[in-house]
Amino acid sequence: MPADLLDRYKIFSHIPQETHSLSAGSPFSAFRQGEPVVLHGYIGSSASLSKNLYFVQLLSKDGARSIQIVSSKASLPDKDVSADQSIRKLPMHTPVAIRGLLRKRKQQPEQDTGEMEKITSVEIDLLSVHPLNEFPPDIIATPDTAFSADQRHLQLRTNAGLRAALAIRSRIGLILRTKLAELGFAEIETPLLFKSTPEGAREFIVPTRRKGFAYALPQSPQQFKQILMGSGIPKYYQFARCFRDEDLRADRQPEFTQLDLEMSFAGASEVMNVIEDLMRLVWSTCDLGQLPAEFARMTYTKAMSQYGSDKPDIRLGMQISRVDDLLPGDLTTKITPIQDPAVEAFSLRFKAMPESDSSVACTRDFISQFLESPEGTPFVNNPEGGPGIFVVDSTKPLQGLQALGFEAAERIEDSFKIEDGDLLVLQARHNRPFSGSSTPIGNLRLSLHAAAVKCDLLEAPTGFAPLWVTDFPLFSPMSQTEPGQGGNAGLAATHHPFTSPKTSEDIDMLMVDPTKVIGDHYDLVVNGVELGGGSRRIHNAEMQAVVMQDVLKMSPERLAEFSHLLEVLRAGCPPHAGIALGFDRLIALMLGKQSVREVIAFPKTGKGEDALVKSPGLLSEETLETYHLRYR
């Protein structure tokens, strides 16, 4: 340890208290010439005009504003010269306390340079500077420095956009909390140390020192909020931390935040109305425009058939239609090996080309490049058959659609209103009821649109288009990648096993053909992003047991894992419904960010790691022994 370290650290026990905050709205709207002030902040850019005159920008604590500090030996000859020497030596990003005198500057407008607002009405004549922790010379931090994930603190420190996103996130959270309180919702925290139950996703397990026993981190507060409904809490919400051991992608993190709410004596419409009110309030408060007075609604089947996705971006157009009944049999066999397939189609029209360019040639060049690109090759190599591609060309027989035959070409021309240069895309799939989140042609539709925008052949979509997607299948075929509820019926709950069938007809169908049962489930989708999902719950213990035991064929051992919930439902639990909104996704969507990592202070990487703190970490032999664990 350096001999003088303790003595040097003692000075931090007496940091001058600031008199004005640069982060405040108008810190110097009323001031006296020569008024003594103390400011806290960071050293910014500087300029030395001579050995007697030095200028430096003092950045506010949030990095959003700056004010000029003037160190002038000539103007204050009796001041401590060491202050001038000290401030000249300080590197950028050093936190400091500055003592000085306020001085009016020549009249000039406030400068807002986008990320940084410069206060230009006043400046500070330096009296003394107190470095609070000098920025080390081995860290290079310039406006062009790109810090890696293991330097997240420097990413945040030097990136005003990241800090602004966190500030907006905080503001939106406060808006939502305030409104929910006005609506009579109580904010209630639920436990993070839960137990393992087969809700649908893989869980994170927390071992204990009690041999053979472990907690599980909650996938969501689903069961606890239903317990609250049976406990006499009429309206609940929380900003809940949720944990799922899933494969990661741009909109997924192993731990994430959701706005979770539940209402007793309520159904789908009541919950949807609350959410619409919240979204309209947030959008208008954040100057993002007005959302519609009533959000559009679309069934799952319609979304999948017209857009090929259960979270459609309806701004794009390009609606999909079934065309297999129009096509000659020999063409169908050329585009797919599937017997009796469903064949779907959509058309894409690019924006007007310059007169010197041929729209047909531009379309041909675009689609050729796309199909050969990394984005296009998965569609070409689809084992169910690649896409059928047609470029409308009035100089060719049947406008380039001759492979379709006269009748089909004529009817498709009428249906899609095609013009020269339009792109017509056909894609086959198995002719069976929809399941899952997308179809091959739906994925192709999105990829083609994104590629066309990138090539400046289409304008990027603007605005916000909220949509409720409803009437999902209550059960779906089991997937190899999702554990489901572990039953023996070959089925899993599409969302979770607590969702109620929607109608009396659906209840009748439960024991006849559960694959045809519609759940009273609703997803909120905005611009192709699923912001959240909710449902009316099964509030009757006997019905809940029937779904788990008789429909999903869960074993008695699995059913016992939900005994606590069944007991709550048995005790006169009222009807209830709720929803969970992905708060990270909401903020990313509102700010136009491509990844939720851009709106989370300390996100995990694509490998599920925190590169800054180096988590997850290896367990020592001692820890393994403490928790009765061993490597296999």
C-alpha positions as CSV (number, residue, x, y, z in Angstrom):
1,M,0.0,0.0,0.0
2,P,1.4,3.5,-0.9
3,A,2.5,5.2,2.3
4,D,0.4,8.3,1.7
5,L,-2.8,6.6,0.4
6,L,-4.7,7.0,3.7
7,D,-3.7,10.7,4.0
8,R,-4.7,11.4,0.4
9,Y,-8.0,9.7,0.8
10,K,-8.9,11.9,3.8
11,I,-9.6,14.9,1.6
12,F,-12.6,13.1,0.2
13,S,-14.2,13.4,3.7
14,H,-14.6,17.2,3.1
15,I,-16.0,17.6,-0.5
16,P,-17.3,21.1,-1.0
17,Q,-21.1,21.0,-1.1
18,E,-22.6,22.2,-4.4
19,T,-24.7,25.4,-4.5
20,H,-26.2,24.8,-7.9
21,S,-26.9,21.7,-10.0
22,L,-26.1,21.8,-13.7
23,S,-28.7,19.1,-14.2
24,A,-31.5,21.3,-13.0
25,G,-33.8,23.0,-15.5
26,S,-32.4,26.6,-15.3
27,P,-29.7,26.7,-12.6
28,F,-28.7,30.3,-13.3
29,S,-31.9,32.0,-14.4
30,A,-31.5,34.4,-11.5
31,F,-27.9,35.2,-10.4
32,R,-25.7,38.0,-9.2
33,Q,-22.5,39.0,-10.9
34,G,-19.6,37.7,-8.9
35,E,-21.8,35.3,-6.9
36,P,-19.7,32.5,-5.4
37,V,-20.8,29.0,-6.5
38,V,-19.7,25.4,-6.1
39,L,-20.5,23.0,-8.9
40,H,-20.0,19.2,-9.2
41,G,-19.4,17.4,-12.5
42,Y,-16.8,16.0,-14.9
43,I,-13.9,17.6,-16.7
44,G,-14.8,18.0,-20.4
45,S,-12.9,19.4,-23.4
46,S,-10.5,22.3,-22.8
47,A,-8.5,25.0,-24.7
48,S,-5.4,26.8,-23.6
49,L,-5.2,30.3,-25.2
50,S,-2.0,31.2,-23.3
51,K,-0.2,30.5,-20.1
52,N,-2.5,32.9,-18.3
53,L,-5.8,32.0,-19.9
54,Y,-7.4,28.5,-19.9
55,F,-10.9,27.3,-20.7
56,V,-12.5,24.0,-19.8
57,Q,-16.0,22.6,-20.1
58,L,-17.5,21.3,-16.9
59,L,-20.0,18.5,-17.7
60,S,-23.1,18.0,-15.5
61,K,-23.4,14.9,-13.5
62,D,-25.7,13.3,-16.0
63,G,-23.6,14.4,-18.9
64,A,-26.4,16.3,-20.5
65,R,-25.1,19.9,-20.0
66,S,-21.9,21.8,-19.8
67,I,-20.7,25.2,-18.7
68,Q,-17.5,27.0,-19.4
69,I,-14.9,27.4,-16.6
70,V,-12.4,30.2,-17.0
71,S,-9.0,30.0,-15.4
72,S,-7.5,33.5,-15.8
73,K,-4.5,34.7,-13.8
74,A,-4.9,38.2,-15.1
75,S,-8.5,38.7,-13.9
76,L,-7.8,37.4,-10.4
77,P,-4.1,38.0,-9.7
78,D,-4.5,37.4,-6.0
79,K,-6.0,33.9,-6.3
80,D,-4.2,30.6,-5.6
81,V,-2.1,29.9,-8.8
82,S,-2.2,26.2,-7.9
83,A,-5.8,26.0,-9.0
84,D,-4.8,27.0,-12.5
85,Q,-2.0,24.5,-12.5
86,S,-4.2,21.7,-11.1
87,I,-7.1,22.1,-13.6
88,R,-4.7,22.2,-16.6
89,K,-3.4,18.8,-15.6
90,L,-6.7,17.0,-15.1
91,P,-7.7,14.6,-17.8
92,M,-11.2,14.5,-19.3
93,H,-13.8,12.5,-17.4
94,T,-12.3,13.3,-14.0
95,P,-15.0,14.0,-11.4
96,V,-14.4,17.4,-9.7
97,A,-15.9,20.0,-7.4
98,I,-15.3,23.5,-8.8
99,R,-15.4,26.7,-6.7
100,G,-15.7,29.9,-8.6
101,L,-17.5,33.2,-9.3
102,L,-20.5,33.6,-11.6
103,R,-19.8,35.9,-14.5
104,K,-22.2,37.0,-17.3
105,R,-21.1,36.2,-20.8
106,K,-21.9,38.2,-23.9
107,Q,-25.5,37.6,-25.0
108,Q,-25.7,34.5,-27.2
109,P,-28.3,31.8,-27.6
110,E,-28.2,28.5,-25.6
111,Q,-26.5,25.9,-27.8
112,D,-28.2,22.6,-28.1
113,T,-25.9,20.3,-30.0
114,G,-28.2,17.3,-29.7
115,E,-26.5,15.2,-27.0
116,M,-25.1,18.1,-25.1
117,E,-26.7,21.4,-24.1
118,K,-24.1,24.2,-23.6
119,I,-25.0,26.9,-21.1
120,T,-23.7,30.1,-22.7
121,S,-25.4,32.9,-20.7
122,V,-22.9,32.6,-17.8
123,E,-19.5,31.2,-17.1
124,I,-17.5,30.5,-14.0
125,D,-14.3,32.2,-13.0
126,L,-12.2,29.5,-11.3
127,L,-11.2,29.9,-7.6
128,S,-10.3,26.3,-6.8
129,V,-10.7,22.8,-8.1
130,H,-11.0,19.6,-6.1
131,P,-10.3,16.4,-8.1
132,L,-12.5,13.6,-6.6
133,N,-11.0,10.6,-8.4
134,E,-8.6,11.3,-11.3
135,F,-9.4,9.5,-14.6
136,P,-6.5,7.1,-15.3
137,P,-4.3,7.7,-18.3
138,D,-4.4,4.0,-19.5
139,I,-8.1,4.3,-20.4
140,I,-8.6,6.0,-23.8
141,A,-12.0,7.5,-23.9
142,T,-12.7,9.7,-27.0
143,P,-16.0,10.3,-28.8
144,D,-14.9,7.6,-31.3
145,T,-14.0,5.0,-28.7
146,A,-16.1,1.8,-28.9
147,F,-16.0,0.1,-25.5
148,S,-16.7,-3.6,-25.3
149,A,-19.3,-5.3,-23.2
150,D,-16.8,-5.9,-20.3
151,Q,-16.5,-2.1,-20.0
152,R,-20.3,-1.5,-19.7
153,H,-19.6,1.3,-17.1
154,L,-17.6,3.2,-19.8
155,Q,-20.3,2.5,-22.4
156,L,-22.8,4.2,-20.2
157,R,-20.5,7.0,-19.1
158,T,-19.5,8.0,-22.6
159,N,-22.8,7.3,-24.5
160,A,-25.4,9.9,-24.0
161,G,-27.9,7.8,-25.9
162,L,-27.7,4.9,-23.5
163,R,-28.1,7.2,-20.5
164,A,-31.0,8.9,-22.1
165,A,-32.7,5.5,-22.7
166,L,-32.4,4.6,-19.1
167,A,-33.8,8.1,-18.1
168,I,-36.8,7.6,-20.4
169,R,-37.3,4.1,-19.0
170,S,-37.4,5.5,-15.5
171,R,-39.8,8.3,-16.6
172,I,-42.2,5.8,-18.3
173,G,-42.1,3.6,-15.3
174,L,-43.2,6.5,-13.1
175,I,-46.0,7.4,-15.6
176,L,-47.4,3.9,-15.5
177,R,-47.1,3.6,-11.7
178,T,-48.9,6.9,-11.2
179,K,-51.8,5.9,-13.6
180,L,-52.2,2.5,-12.1
181,A,-52.4,3.9,-8.7
182,E,-55.2,6.3,-9.9
183,L,-57.0,3.3,-11.3
184,G,-56.9,1.6,-7.9
185,F,-54.2,-1.0,-8.5
186,A,-51.9,-2.0,-5.6
187,E,-48.2,-2.6,-6.3
188,I,-47.4,-5.8,-4.6
189,E,-44.0,-7.7,-4.8
190,T,-44.1,-11.5,-5.1
191,P,-41.3,-13.9,-4.1
192,L,-38.3,-14.5,-6.4
193,L,-37.4,-17.7,-4.6
194,F,-40.2,-20.0,-5.8
195,K,-40.3,-23.7,-6.6
196,S,-40.0,-25.6,-9.9
197,T,-43.4,-26.0,-11.6
198,P,-44.0,-27.0,-15.3
199,E,-45.5,-23.8,-16.6
200,G,-43.8,-24.1,-20.0
201,A,-40.3,-22.6,-20.1
202,R,-37.1,-23.9,-18.7
203,E,-36.2,-22.5,-15.2
204,F,-33.2,-21.4,-13.3
205,I,-32.6,-23.5,-10.3
206,V,-31.2,-22.2,-7.0
207,P,-29.8,-25.0,-4.8
208,T,-30.0,-24.8,-1.0
209,R,-27.9,-26.3,1.8
210,R,-30.7,-28.6,2.5
211,K,-29.8,-31.8,0.6
212,G,-32.1,-32.5,-2.4
213,F,-34.0,-29.2,-2.1
214,A,-33.8,-26.2,-4.4
215,Y,-35.7,-23.0,-5.3
216,A,-36.6,-22.0,-8.8
217,L,-36.5,-18.4,-10.0
218,P,-40.0,-17.5,-11.3
219,Q,-40.7,-17.6,-15.1
220,S,-43.3,-15.0,-14.2
221,P,-45.4,-14.1,-11.1
222,Q,-48.3,-16.0,-12.8
223,Q,-49.2,-18.3,-9.9
224,F,-48.7,-15.7,-7.2
225,K,-50.8,-13.1,-8.9
226,Q,-53.6,-15.7,-9.2
227,I,-53.2,-16.4,-5.5
228,L,-53.6,-12.7,-4.8
229,M,-56.9,-12.8,-6.7
230,G,-58.0,-15.5,-4.4
231,S,-56.8,-13.5,-1.4
232,G,-59.1,-10.5,-1.8
233,I,-56.8,-8.2,-3.7
234,P,-59.0,-6.8,-6.5
235,K,-56.3,-5.1,-8.6
236,Y,-52.6,-6.0,-8.5
237,Y,-49.6,-4.9,-10.5
238,Q,-45.8,-4.9,-10.2
239,F,-42.7,-4.4,-12.4
240,A,-41.7,-8.0,-12.0
241,R,-38.3,-9.6,-12.6
242,C,-38.7,-12.8,-14.5
243,F,-36.2,-15.5,-15.4
244,R,-36.2,-18.1,-18.2
245,D,-33.4,-20.3,-19.3
246,E,-34.1,-19.9,-23.0
247,D,-32.1,-19.5,-26.2
248,L,-31.3,-15.8,-26.5
249,R,-32.1,-13.5,-29.4
250,A,-32.5,-9.7,-29.9
251,D,-35.7,-9.5,-27.9
252,R,-34.9,-12.0,-25.2
253,Q,-32.8,-11.9,-22.0
254,P,-32.5,-14.6,-19.4
255,E,-33.7,-12.1,-16.9
256,F,-36.2,-9.4,-17.9
257,T,-38.8,-7.0,-16.5
258,Q,-42.5,-7.1,-17.2
259,L,-45.3,-4.9,-16.2
260,D,-47.5,-7.6,-14.6
261,L,-51.2,-6.9,-13.6
262,E,-54.3,-8.9,-12.7
263,M,-57.9,-8.0,-12.0
264,S,-60.5,-10.0,-10.1
265,F,-64.2,-10.1,-11.3
266,A,-62.9,-9.1,-14.7
267,G,-62.5,-10.6,-18.2
268,A,-60.5,-9.9,-21.3
269,S,-62.3,-6.7,-22.3
270,E,-61.6,-5.0,-18.9
271,V,-57.9,-5.8,-19.0
272,M,-57.6,-4.7,-22.6
273,N,-59.2,-1.4,-21.9
274,V,-56.8,-0.7,-19.0
275,I,-53.8,-1.5,-21.2
276,E,-55.1,0.7,-24.1
277,D,-55.5,3.6,-21.7
278,L,-52.0,3.1,-20.4
279,M,-50.4,2.9,-23.8
280,R,-52.3,6.0,-25.1
281,L,-51.1,7.9,-22.0
282,V,-47.5,6.9,-22.4
283,W,-47.4,7.6,-26.1
284,S,-48.9,11.1,-25.7
285,T,-46.8,12.0,-22.7
286,C,-43.6,11.0,-24.6
287,D,-44.7,13.0,-27.7
288,L,-44.9,9.9,-29.9
289,G,-48.2,10.8,-31.4
290,Q,-51.7,9.7,-30.7
291,L,-52.7,6.0,-30.6
292,P,-56.1,5.1,-31.9
293,A,-59.1,5.4,-29.5
294,E,-59.7,1.7,-30.0
295,F,-57.0,-0.8,-31.0
296,A,-57.6,-3.1,-33.9
297,R,-58.3,-6.7,-33.2
298,M,-57.5,-9.8,-35.3
299,T,-57.8,-13.5,-34.6
300,Y,-54.8,-15.7,-34.6
301,T,-56.0,-17.6,-37.6
302,K,-56.5,-14.4,-39.6
303,A,-53.1,-13.1,-38.6
304,M,-51.4,-16.3,-39.6
305,S,-53.3,-16.6,-42.9
306,Q,-53.0,-13.0,-44.0
307,Y,-49.6,-12.1,-42.6
308,G,-47.9,-15.4,-41.8
309,S,-47.2,-14.3,-38.3
310,D,-49.0,-14.3,-34.9
311,K,-47.4,-10.8,-34.3
312,P,-48.0,-9.1,-37.7
313,D,-46.7,-5.7,-38.6
314,I,-49.8,-4.5,-40.4
315,R,-48.1,-1.3,-41.6
316,L,-46.3,-3.3,-44.3
317,G,-49.3,-4.4,-46.3
318,M,-48.3,-7.3,-48.6
319,Q,-51.2,-9.5,-47.4
320,I,-51.0,-13.2,-48.1
321,S,-53.7,-15.2,-50.0
322,R,-54.3,-18.9,-50.6
323,V,-53.9,-19.6,-54.3
324,D,-53.5,-23.4,-54.5
325,D,-57.0,-23.8,-56.0
326,L,-55.9,-21.6,-58.9
327,L,-52.7,-23.3,-59.8
328,P,-52.2,-26.1,-62.3
329,G,-51.1,-29.4,-60.7
330,D,-47.8,-29.6,-62.6
331,L,-46.7,-26.2,-61.3
332,T,-47.5,-27.2,-57.7
333,T,-45.3,-30.3,-58.0
334,K,-42.4,-28.1,-59.2
335,I,-42.4,-25.8,-56.2
336,T,-42.9,-28.4,-53.4
337,P,-42.6,-32.1,-52.7
338,I,-45.6,-31.9,-50.3
339,Q,-48.7,-33.8,-51.3
340,D,-51.9,-31.7,-51.4
341,P,-50.1,-28.6,-50.1
342,A,-51.5,-25.2,-49.2
343,V,-49.9,-22.7,-51.5
344,E,-50.0,-19.0,-50.5
345,A,-48.9,-15.8,-52.3
346,F,-48.3,-12.1,-51.9
347,S,-47.1,-9.3,-54.1
348,L,-44.6,-6.6,-53.5
349,R,-44.5,-3.3,-55.3
350,F,-41.4,-1.1,-55.0
351,K,-41.5,2.7,-55.0
352,A,-41.3,4.5,-58.3
353,M,-38.0,4.1,-60.1
354,P,-36.1,7.0,-61.9
355,E,-37.3,7.3,-65.5
356,S,-33.9,6.0,-66.7
357,D,-34.4,2.7,-64.8
358,S,-36.6,-0.2,-65.8
359,S,-38.8,-1.3,-62.9
360,V,-38.7,-4.8,-64.2
361,A,-34.9,-4.9,-64.4
362,C,-34.6,-3.4,-60.9
363,T,-36.9,-6.0,-59.5
364,R,-35.0,-8.9,-61.2
365,D,-31.7,-7.6,-59.9
366,F,-33.1,-7.2,-56.3
367,I,-34.7,-10.7,-56.1
368,S,-31.6,-12.4,-57.6
369,Q,-29.3,-10.7,-55.1
370,F,-31.7,-11.5,-52.2
371,L,-32.0,-15.2,-53.0
372,E,-28.2,-15.5,-53.2
373,S,-27.7,-13.6,-49.9
374,P,-27.3,-15.2,-46.5
375,E,-30.8,-13.9,-45.7
376,G,-32.3,-15.5,-48.7
377,T,-30.6,-18.9,-48.9
378,P,-32.6,-20.5,-46.0
379,F,-35.8,-19.9,-48.0
380,V,-34.3,-21.4,-51.2
381,N,-33.2,-24.5,-49.2
382,N,-36.5,-25.0,-47.5
383,P,-37.1,-28.8,-47.5
384,E,-40.8,-28.1,-48.1
385,G,-39.9,-26.3,-51.4
386,G,-38.4,-23.0,-52.2
387,P,-40.4,-19.9,-53.2
388,G,-41.9,-19.5,-56.6
389,I,-40.8,-16.1,-57.8
390,F,-42.4,-14.1,-60.7
391,V,-41.5,-10.6,-61.9
392,V,-44.4,-9.0,-63.7
393,D,-43.3,-7.9,-67.1
394,S,-45.9,-6.6,-69.7
395,T,-43.5,-7.4,-72.5
396,K,-43.8,-11.1,-71.8
397,P,-46.8,-13.5,-72.5
398,L,-49.3,-13.3,-69.6
399,Q,-47.1,-10.5,-68.1
400,G,-44.5,-13.1,-67.2
401,L,-46.9,-15.4,-65.4
402,Q,-47.2,-17.9,-68.2
403,A,-46.1,-20.7,-65.9
404,L,-49.3,-20.3,-64.0
405,G,-51.5,-20.9,-67.0
406,F,-54.0,-18.5,-68.6
407,E,-56.8,-18.8,-66.0
408,A,-54.6,-18.7,-62.9
409,A,-52.6,-15.8,-64.3
410,E,-55.8,-13.8,-65.1
411,R,-57.3,-14.4,-61.7
412,I,-54.1,-13.6,-59.8
413,E,-53.7,-10.5,-61.9
414,D,-57.2,-9.4,-60.8
415,S,-56.7,-10.4,-57.2
416,F,-53.3,-8.7,-56.6
417,K,-53.8,-5.8,-59.0
418,I,-50.3,-6.4,-60.3
419,E,-48.3,-3.9,-62.5
420,D,-45.0,-3.9,-64.3
421,G,-42.1,-4.5,-62.0
422,D,-44.2,-6.1,-59.2
423,L,-42.8,-9.1,-57.5
424,L,-45.2,-12.1,-57.0
425,V,-44.1,-14.7,-54.5
426,L,-45.6,-18.2,-54.0
427,Q,-44.8,-20.6,-51.2
428,A,-46.1,-24.0,-50.3
429,R,-46.7,-25.5,-46.8
430,H,-48.4,-28.4,-45.2
431,N,-52.2,-28.1,-45.5
432,R,-53.0,-28.3,-41.8
433,P,-54.3,-26.0,-39.1
434,F,-52.0,-23.2,-38.1
435,S,-49.7,-23.7,-35.1
436,G,-46.6,-21.9,-33.8
437,S,-45.7,-18.3,-34.4
438,S,-45.1,-18.0,-38.1
439,T,-45.3,-19.7,-41.5
440,P,-42.6,-19.9,-44.2
441,I,-44.2,-17.3,-46.4
442,G,-44.7,-15.0,-43.4
443,N,-41.0,-15.1,-42.6
444,L,-40.2,-14.6,-46.3
445,R,-42.5,-11.6,-46.4
446,L,-40.6,-9.9,-43.6
447,S,-37.2,-10.7,-44.9
448,L,-38.0,-9.4,-48.4
449,H,-39.5,-6.2,-47.0
450,A,-36.5,-5.6,-44.8
451,A,-34.1,-6.2,-47.7
452,A,-36.1,-3.9,-50.0
453,V,-35.9,-1.1,-47.4
454,K,-32.2,-1.6,-47.1
455,C,-31.8,-1.3,-50.9
456,D,-33.9,1.9,-50.9
457,L,-36.6,0.2,-53.0
458,L,-39.2,0.7,-50.2
459,E,-39.7,3.4,-47.6
460,A,-39.2,2.3,-44.0
461,P,-42.5,2.0,-42.3
462,T,-43.3,4.8,-39.9
463,G,-45.7,5.4,-37.0
464,F,-47.2,2.9,-34.6
465,A,-49.9,0.3,-35.3
466,P,-51.2,-1.4,-32.2
467,L,-53.2,-4.6,-32.6
468,W,-54.8,-7.2,-30.3
469,V,-54.3,-10.8,-31.6
470,T,-56.9,-13.0,-30.0
471,D,-58.4,-16.5,-30.2
472,F,-55.2,-18.6,-30.0
473,P,-55.4,-22.4,-29.8
474,L,-55.5,-23.3,-26.2
475,F,-53.2,-26.3,-26.9
476,S,-50.4,-26.9,-29.4
477,P,-48.4,-30.0,-30.4
478,M,-45.5,-30.5,-28.1
479,S,-42.1,-29.1,-29.3
480,Q,-38.7,-30.6,-29.0
481,T,-37.3,-27.2,-27.9
482,E,-39.9,-26.3,-25.3
483,P,-40.5,-28.5,-22.2
484,G,-44.2,-27.7,-22.0
485,Q,-46.0,-29.2,-18.9
486,G,-44.5,-32.6,-19.2
487,G,-47.8,-34.4,-19.9
488,N,-48.4,-37.5,-21.9
489,A,-51.0,-36.2,-24.3
490,G,-48.5,-35.0,-26.9
491,L,-49.9,-31.5,-26.3
492,A,-48.7,-28.5,-24.4
493,A,-50.6,-25.3,-23.3
494,T,-50.0,-22.7,-26.0
495,H,-49.2,-20.1,-23.4
496,H,-49.6,-21.6,-20.0
497,P,-52.0,-24.2,-18.5
498,F,-54.0,-21.6,-16.5
499,T,-55.8,-20.0,-19.5
500,S,-59.5,-20.6,-19.8
501,P,-61.3,-21.9,-22.8
502,K,-63.1,-19.0,-24.5
503,T,-66.7,-20.1,-25.0
504,S,-69.1,-22.8,-23.9
505,E,-68.5,-24.5,-27.2
506,D,-64.8,-24.6,-26.5
507,I,-65.4,-26.2,-23.1
508,D,-67.5,-28.9,-24.8
509,M,-64.7,-29.6,-27.2
510,L,-62.1,-30.1,-24.4
511,M,-62.7,-33.8,-24.0
512,V,-63.6,-34.4,-27.7
513,D,-60.7,-32.7,-29.6
514,P,-58.6,-30.3,-27.5
515,T,-56.6,-29.2,-30.5
516,K,-59.7,-27.3,-31.7
517,V,-60.3,-25.5,-28.4
518,I,-59.8,-21.7,-28.5
519,G,-58.4,-20.0,-25.4
520,D,-59.5,-16.7,-24.1
521,H,-56.0,-15.3,-24.7
522,Y,-54.9,-11.9,-26.1
523,D,-51.6,-10.6,-27.3
524,L,-50.7,-6.9,-27.7
525,V,-48.7,-6.4,-30.9
526,V,-47.2,-3.1,-32.1
527,N,-45.3,-2.9,-35.4
528,G,-44.6,-6.6,-35.4
529,V,-43.4,-6.7,-31.8
530,E,-45.3,-8.8,-29.3
531,L,-45.4,-6.4,-26.3
532,G,-47.2,-8.8,-24.0
533,G,-49.9,-11.4,-23.6
534,G,-52.7,-12.1,-21.2
535,S,-55.8,-14.2,-20.7
536,R,-58.8,-14.9,-18.6
537,R,-57.8,-17.6,-16.1
538,I,-59.3,-20.8,-15.0
539,H,-60.6,-19.8,-11.6
540,N,-62.3,-23.1,-10.7
541,A,-60.1,-25.8,-9.1
542,E,-62.0,-28.8,-10.6
543,M,-61.7,-27.3,-14.1
544,Q,-58.0,-26.6,-13.6
545,A,-57.4,-30.2,-12.5
546,V,-59.3,-31.5,-15.6
547,V,-57.1,-29.5,-18.0
548,M,-53.9,-30.7,-16.3
549,Q,-54.9,-34.2,-15.6
550,D,-57.4,-35.3,-18.3
551,V,-56.4,-33.1,-21.2
552,L,-52.6,-32.6,-20.8
553,K,-52.3,-36.0,-19.1
554,M,-50.0,-34.7,-16.5
555,S,-48.8,-37.3,-14.0
556,P,-50.1,-37.2,-10.3
557,E,-46.6,-36.1,-9.3
558,R,-46.7,-33.2,-11.7
559,L,-50.2,-32.3,-10.7
560,A,-49.1,-32.2,-7.1
561,E,-46.7,-29.5,-7.9
562,F,-49.7,-27.2,-8.4
563,S,-51.5,-28.3,-5.3
564,H,-51.1,-24.8,-3.7
565,L,-52.8,-23.1,-6.6
566,L,-55.6,-25.7,-6.7
567,E,-56.2,-25.1,-3.0
568,V,-56.5,-21.3,-3.5
569,L,-58.9,-21.8,-6.4
570,R,-61.0,-24.2,-4.3
571,A,-61.5,-21.5,-1.6
572,G,-64.0,-19.4,-3.6
573,C,-61.5,-17.7,-5.9
574,P,-63.4,-15.1,-8.1
575,P,-63.1,-15.0,-11.9
576,H,-60.0,-13.0,-12.9
577,A,-57.9,-12.0,-15.9
578,G,-54.6,-10.2,-16.4
579,I,-51.7,-9.5,-18.7
580,A,-47.9,-9.1,-18.6
581,L,-46.2,-6.5,-20.8
582,G,-42.6,-6.8,-21.6
583,F,-41.3,-3.6,-20.2
584,D,-37.8,-3.9,-21.9
585,R,-39.5,-4.5,-25.2
586,L,-41.9,-1.6,-24.7
587,I,-39.0,0.9,-24.1
588,A,-37.0,-0.5,-27.0
589,L,-40.0,-0.1,-29.4
590,M,-40.8,3.4,-28.3
591,L,-37.2,4.5,-28.7
592,G,-36.8,2.7,-32.1
593,K,-34.0,0.4,-30.7
594,Q,-33.3,-2.9,-32.4
595,S,-32.4,-4.8,-29.2
596,V,-33.6,-4.7,-25.6
597,R,-29.9,-4.6,-24.6
598,E,-29.9,-0.9,-25.6
599,V,-32.5,-0.1,-22.9
600,I,-31.2,-2.3,-20.0
601,A,-28.4,-1.0,-17.8
602,F,-26.6,-4.3,-17.4
603,P,-27.8,-6.7,-20.1
604,K,-26.5,-10.2,-20.7
605,T,-24.6,-11.0,-23.9
606,G,-25.9,-13.4,-26.6
607,K,-24.3,-16.2,-24.5
608,G,-26.2,-15.2,-21.4
609,E,-23.1,-13.7,-19.7
610,D,-22.5,-10.5,-17.9
611,A,-19.1,-9.6,-19.3
612,L,-18.5,-6.8,-16.8
613,V,-18.9,-8.8,-13.6
614,K,-18.0,-12.2,-15.3
615,S,-21.2,-14.0,-14.5
616,P,-22.1,-16.8,-14.4
617,G,-19.1,-18.1,-12.5
618,L,-17.6,-21.5,-11.9
619,L,-18.4,-23.1,-8.6
620,S,-15.6,-24.0,-6.3
621,E,-15.3,-27.5,-4.8
622,E,-16.2,-26.0,-1.4
623,T,-19.4,-24.4,-2.8
624,L,-20.3,-27.6,-4.5
625,E,-20.0,-29.5,-1.3
626,T,-22.0,-26.9,0.7
627,Y,-24.9,-27.3,-1.7
628,H,-24.6,-31.1,-2.2
629,L,-23.7,-30.8,-5.8
630,R,-21.1,-32.4,-8.0
631,Y,-20.0,-32.3,-11.7
632,R,-21.0,-35.3,-13.8
